[in-house]
Amino acid sequence: MEYVKFGKTGLKVSRLWLGCMTYGTPDRGKHPWTMPEEASRPLIKQALELGINVLDTANSYSDGTSEEIVGRAVKDFARRDEIVIATKLCLPMRDEPNGKGLSRKAVFTEIDNSLRRLGTDYVDLYQIHRWDYDTPIEETLEALNDLVRMGKVRYIGASSMHAWQFTKAIYTSRLHGWSEFVSMQDHLNLLHREEEREMLPLCIDQGIAVVPWSPLARGRLTRDWDEVTERVKTDAFGTTLYTQAVDADRKIVEEVARLAKTRGVPRAQIALAWVAQKSGVTAPIIGASKPQHLTDAVAALALNLTGDEIKALEAPYVPHSIAGYQ
């Protein structure tokens, strides 16, 4: 496993992160396709043994049970100081006025809840899951800065927002001398490349780490376009992501399949290699429900696509509306 600097920080992270939305109690939250703890633990252990040192979760994943599973796995399979735990807040946790968002009250409440579920006294990377249009960004940033000063959080990051919003947040922190966002977890894959327009250039310019979510487009890049899985049937959010340009997207999926056959590798390796080689990308976040998913992901890091191969993969793409946030 290769390790790289996490943006402008001194933190070293693996070139792959394990996304833990896959792991959680199926009848809790909004992800009925998740894997219960007994099925999740071997995969988390395998990821750690492969050298992945970042586990990415969120308070909202399976109503907090993903964090609980991650916390127990870290305690049993690794030393806390060698693992980077990343979690998030913003999305609804309770059906009450302050049960979501990025107010000072929410920030302080949710970090304590996450620390309790994770069984740790600090989080390495605390990320705002989405932009909160109801809370002044100054309020959020000052609260996050206080968490860093208190030692509950080591670094802060953001996920899926407009580049102007991310710029505003970075420079607001800078003006006040507060801790700045050091990372952007955004939606980037062969079927959604809109981040290339503004977000990726911004992150490169500012030395911000980029950790894309859904690098395999919810698995669409790993199978025939019309093939339907059990997750697809129940993934309400996922069904909203790849419906805008079906004809063009289908051609990309077909090109991934063609190149994978030529190279003699699984399609997942082709799709993930494209993201990993993208300028500005620090580490793709992968989901894994089978051991092969992890071994394919690690192999993808050594798969160097040629310029002509990249052009062929990218050629069918057409502009999309932004998907994954508003």
N, C-alpha and C positions, 0 to 999 in steps of 0.2 A: 504494500500500500504506500502511495506517495502522500506526503504531508506538505501543506503550503501555508503561507501566512494568511491570516484571516483579515483581508483588507489592509488597513493601515495599522492594525494592532500587532502586538507581539505574539498573539495566540496562534498555535499551529493546529490545523484541522485536516482531517483526511479528505481526499479528493472525491469521496462519496460520503453522503450522509444517509442514515437510515430514517426514513419518514415513518412515524409510528401511528398514523391515523388508522392503519390496518388493524391495529391491536386494541381491543376494547370489548367490553361486555355487549353482545349483539342487541340485547333488548333495552339498552340504555342509550339515550341520545338519538341521533338521526342517521346512523350508519348501521343498518341491520346486517350488512355484509361483513362486518368486522370479525376478527378471530378472537376467541376467548383466551384467557391467560395460559392455560395448559398448552394450547397450540402455538401461542405467540413466543413463549420463552425460548424454545429451541432456535427460532429464527433470530431473535435478538442475540443469543449467545453466539450463533454462527457469524453474525455480522461483526461482533466484537473480536472474534477469533481471526477474522479476515483483515482486521486492522482498522475497521471503521471506528472512529472515536467520537462521533457526534450522533446523538439520538435526538430527533426533532419531534416534538409533540405539541399539544395545545390543551388549554383547560376545557375547551368545548368538545374535544374528541371523545365520543361515547360518554358524555356527561361526566368527564373527569376520570373515567376508569382507565383510559390510555395512560395518563400520568401515573396512576397507581401501579399499573403493570410495569411501566418503565422503571419506576423507582425501586420496586422489589427486584427486578432483573439486575439493575446496576449494583445493588447491595449484594446479590448472590454471585454475580459473574465477573465483577471488576472492582478495582479501587476507585472510590469516588473522585480522587484527584486526577486520575488519568482519563476520565470521561467528560466530555462536554455535553451538558444537558441544555437543550433549547426548548423553550415553551412559549406560548402566546396567550394574549387576552384581547378581548373586544366583543366577540360574538356572544349571543345570549346564553346565560347560565341559569337564570331563574326568571320566572314570570312575575317580575315586579319592576317598578320604575328604575331602580338602580342595579338591576341584574345583568346589565350589559354595558358596553361602551368603554370610554377612556377617561371618565371623570377622575378626579383625585380620589374620591371615595372608592370607585371601582378598582383603580390601580392598586390601592393599598389592601382592599379586600381580597382581590384575586391573587395577588402574589402570595399572601399568607395561605390561601386555600391550595394553591399549586405546590407550595413548599411542603405543606402537610401531606398532600397526596403523593408527592415524589419522595418523601422521607429524607429530605435534605435541608440544610439551612441556607443554601444559596442556589441560584440558577446562573449558569454561565452566560446564557443569551436569552434576554427577555424581549419578545417581539410584539409589536402591535399588529394584530391579525388583519385589520382593515382600518381605513380612515374613519374617524368618528365625526360626522358632520354636525353633531349637536354639542360638541365640547370644544372650546378654544384650544388650539394646539399648544399654546403656552401653558395651560393648566396641565395637560398631559405630560409635556416634556419636563416641567418642574417636578412633577410627582415621580417620574422615572429617574430623574437625576437624584432625587432624595433616596430612592431605593439603592442606587449605586453607592451613595455616600454611607448608607446604613449597612452595606455589605451583603444585602439580600440578593443583589444582582451584580454580575461582573461587567457585562456589556449589554447594550440595547440595540435592537434592530427593528426593521419594519417589513411589511409584506403587502404586495399588491395594492398600489395606489398610482395616481397620476404623477408624472415627473414633477409637475409644478408643486404638488403637495409635498413631495419628498424634499424638494429644494427648499421650500418654505420651512419645513421642520429642521433641516440641517442648519440653515442660516439663523433661525430663531434660537436654536441651542448655542450657536457660535456667538451671537450677540450677547447672550446672558452668561456665557462661560459655563454652560451646563454640559453634561455628558452628551455626545452626539451619537446618532444612529451610525453604526459601523457596517450594517449589512442590509441587503434588500433581498427578500424571498419573493420572487415574482414568477409569473406564469409564462414559461418559455419552452417551446418544443417545435418540431417541424410543422405542426398544424396551427401554431399560434406564435407568430414572430413579431407581433406589434411592439414588443419591448425594444426591438432593434432601433426604433425611430428616435426615442428620447431617453428612456430609462437606462439602457446599457451605456450610451455615450456619457450620460451624467455620472454613472457609477465609476466608469473608467477614469473620467476626469478628476473625480473627488477621492479616488482610492477606496471606494466602497466595495465590500465583498458581495458577490452575487451568487445566490444559492437557489436555483430554479426549482419550483415544484411542478409535479406532473410532467417530467421530461419525456415520458412515453405516451403522453396524451391519454391518460386513464386506460392504458393498454391498447388503444386503437392502433398504434403504430406497430404492434406486435402480432397482429392477427388480420385475417381478411376483413374487409370493411363491413360486410354483412353478417359476420359472426357475432352472436350475442352470448354474453356470459351471464352468470348469475348476478355478479356485481352490477353489470350494466342495467339489469332489470330493476334493481333497487337503489341505484345511486342517483338520487333526485338532482343533486347539484351537478354531477358529472354529465347528465343528459342535456344540460344547458350550454355546455362548452363548445361542442363541435357540430353545430347544425347550420352554420351560416353559409359555407361554401363547399357543399357536399361533393360536387363534381371535381373541384380542384383538390380537395383533401383526399378523395379516393385515389387520385392519380399519385399523390405523394405516398400513400400507403402502399400502392402497387410498386412504386419505385424502390421503397424500402425492402419489399419482398424480393424484387428482382436482384438488387445489390447483395442482399443477404445470401441468396442462392449462389450468386457468382463468387462471393467470398467464402462460402461454406460455413457461415456462422448464423446463429439465431437472429431474427429481426430486431430483437431488443438491443442487441449489441450495436447494430448500425444506428438506430435511433438515439441511443444514449451516447454513442461516440460523437455524434453530431453536436449534441449539447455540450459535452465535456470539452470539445475542441473550440467552442465558440469564444471569441475574444471577450475578455472581461468576466467569464464565468469562473467562479472559485470551485464550486462543488455542486453537482446535481443532487437533489434529494430523491432517493428511490424508495418505493414501497416494495415489500416482499411478503408474499403469502406462501411461497414454496422455496426450498433450498436453492433450486436452479436459478431463481430470480437474482439471488445474491452472487452466485458464481458467474452468471452472465454479466452482471453489472461490473464486477471487478475486471473481467476479461475485456470489457468495452474500453477501459482506460488505456489498454495497450493496443487498441485497434486504431490505427492512424488512417483516416480517410484522405484520399487524394483531393486535390483541387477540383479535378473533373468530376469525381464522385459527389463532392459537396454541391457543385453546380447542378448536377442531375437531380439530386434530392430536393434542391431548393427551387428548381425551375417552375414547377406547376403552381407554386404559391401565389395567391391573390390576396389583396388587402382584406382584413377582417375588422369587424368592430371589436373593441376590447371585450374580452370575456374573462370572468373570474372576479370582477369587482366593478364598482360604479364610480 
